[in-house]
């Protein structure tokens, strides 16, 4: 059995794996600031930790970046979904295509307000993802967020009924 001192934000599973230990949940545990692994020697665990620490970007930061970026993307999607569920957005897309095909410029302009609004929410998520990609620490990565409240004030409140009522 080996044990090493590590901070709780580190990827314990990856350290165990790099040490050659089994990833069985009963084989290792974290307690008192130390990672304890039953089926490796102290030397193997030290070597695994050294490999891990030498490659923090690969083993800790990039997985955190990926996870946080995915969270930003889901947050933007869930936010838009609150106001305009996917089934309704599909109807808007169909109505917008019909309007463009039939030269209904006012209907197209009405629906385009919604599409523009959605793009602003998506743009905020993309900017957050760019910021996450430039972070060098776990704390910086976790600090990146999106303030969706600012988008509530700009919601164009476009409706299917409103779009269908516009015939020019």
NORRAHU-V596938 format. One record per residue. N is the residue number from 0. RES is the residue in one letter. PHI is phi as a letter, one per 40 degrees, with the letter a starting at -180 (999 if undefined). PSI is psi as a letter, one per 40 degrees, with the letter a starting at -180 (999 if undefined). NEAR is the number of other C-alpha atoms within 10 Angstrom. Layout:
# NORRAHU-V596938
n | res | phi | psi | near
N | RES | PHI | PSI | NEAR
N | RES | PHI | PSI | NEAR
This chain:
# NORRAHU-V596938
n | res | phi | psi | near
0 | X | 999 | i | 14
1 | X | b | i | 18
2 | X | a | i | 20
3 | X | b | i | 15
4 | X | c | h | 14
5 | X | a | i | 16
6 | X | c | i | 13
7 | X | c | d | 13
8 | X | c | e | 10
9 | X | c | i | 16
10 | X | c | g | 17
11 | X | c | d | 22
12 | X | d | d | 17
13 | X | c | d | 17
14 | X | c | d | 25
15 | X | c | d | 27
16 | X | d | d | 15
17 | X | c | d | 18
18 | X | c | e | 25
19 | X | g | e | 16
20 | X | c | i | 21
21 | X | c | i | 16
22 | X | c | e | 15
23 | X | d | h | 9
24 | X | c | e | 8
25 | X | c | e | 9
26 | X | c | d | 15
27 | X | a | i | 22
28 | X | a | i | 15
29 | X | b | h | 16
30 | X | a | h | 10
31 | X | g | f | 10
32 | X | g | e | 12
33 | X | b | i | 15
34 | X | c | h | 21
35 | X | b | h | 22
36 | X | b | h | 25
37 | X | c | d | 16
38 | X | b | f | 17
39 | X | b | i | 21
40 | X | c | i | 16
41 | X | c | d | 17
42 | X | c | d | 13
43 | X | c | d | 18
44 | X | c | d | 26
45 | X | c | d | 19
46 | X | c | d | 16
47 | X | c | d | 21
48 | X | c | d | 22
49 | X | c | d | 15
50 | X | c | d | 15
51 | X | c | d | 23
52 | X | c | d | 15
53 | X | c | e | 11
54 | X | b | f | 12
55 | X | d | d | 17
56 | X | c | d | 16
57 | X | c | d | 12
58 | X | c | d | 17
59 | X | b | d | 19
60 | X | c | d | 22
61 | X | c | d | 18
62 | X | c | d | 14
63 | X | c | d | 21
64 | X | d | d | 25
65 | X | c | d | 15
66 | X | c | d | 14
67 | X | c | d | 21
68 | X | c | d | 23
69 | X | c | d | 14
70 | X | c | d | 15
71 | X | c | d | 23
72 | X | c | d | 20
73 | X | c | d | 13
74 | X | d | d | 18
75 | X | c | d | 22
76 | X | c | d | 17
77 | X | c | d | 13
78 | X | c | d | 18
79 | X | c | d | 21
80 | X | c | d | 14
81 | X | d | d | 9
82 | X | c | d | 14
83 | X | b | g | 18
84 | X | d | i | 13
85 | X | d | d | 13
86 | X | c | d | 9
87 | X | c | d | 14
88 | X | c | d | 17
89 | X | c | d | 12
90 | X | c | d | 12
91 | X | c | d | 23
92 | X | c | d | 14
93 | X | c | d | 12
94 | X | c | d | 18
95 | X | c | d | 22
96 | X | c | d | 14
97 | X | c | d | 14
98 | X | c | d | 22
99 | X | c | d | 15
100 | X | c | d | 11
101 | X | b | e | 12
102 | X | g | f | 13
103 | X | c | g | 16
104 | X | c | d | 16
105 | X | c | d | 15
106 | X | c | d | 21
107 | X | d | d | 22
108 | X | c | d | 15
109 | X | c | d | 17
110 | X | c | d | 22
111 | X | d | d | 17
112 | X | d | d | 16
113 | X | c | d | 20
114 | X | c | d | 17
115 | X | c | d | 13
116 | X | c | d | 18
117 | X | c | d | 18
118 | X | c | d | 12
119 | X | c | d | 15
120 | X | c | d | 21
121 | X | c | d | 18
122 | X | c | d | 13
123 | X | c | d | 19
124 | X | c | d | 25
125 | X | c | d | 16
126 | X | c | d | 13
127 | X | c | d | 19
128 | X | c | d | 23
129 | X | c | d | 13
130 | X | c | d | 16
131 | X | c | d | 26
132 | X | c | d | 17
133 | X | c | e | 11
134 | X | c | i | 17
135 | X | b | e | 14
136 | X | b | i | 15
137 | X | c | d | 17
138 | X | c | d | 11
139 | X | c | d | 13
140 | X | d | d | 24
141 | X | c | d | 14
142 | X | c | e | 10
143 | X | c | h | 15
144 | X | a | i | 18
145 | X | b | h | 16
146 | X | c | g | 10
147 | X | c | e | 15
148 | X | d | d | 9
149 | X | c | d | 10
150 | X | c | d | 16
151 | X | d | d | 13
152 | X | c | d | 8
153 | X | b | e | 12
154 | X | d | h | 15
155 | X | c | e | 16
156 | X | f | f | 12
157 | X | c | h | 17
158 | X | b | i | 15
159 | X | c | d | 13
160 | X | d | d | 8
161 | X | c | d | 12
162 | X | c | d | 19
163 | X | c | d | 12
164 | X | c | e | 10
165 | X | c | h | 14
166 | X | b | e | 12
167 | X | b | 999 | 11
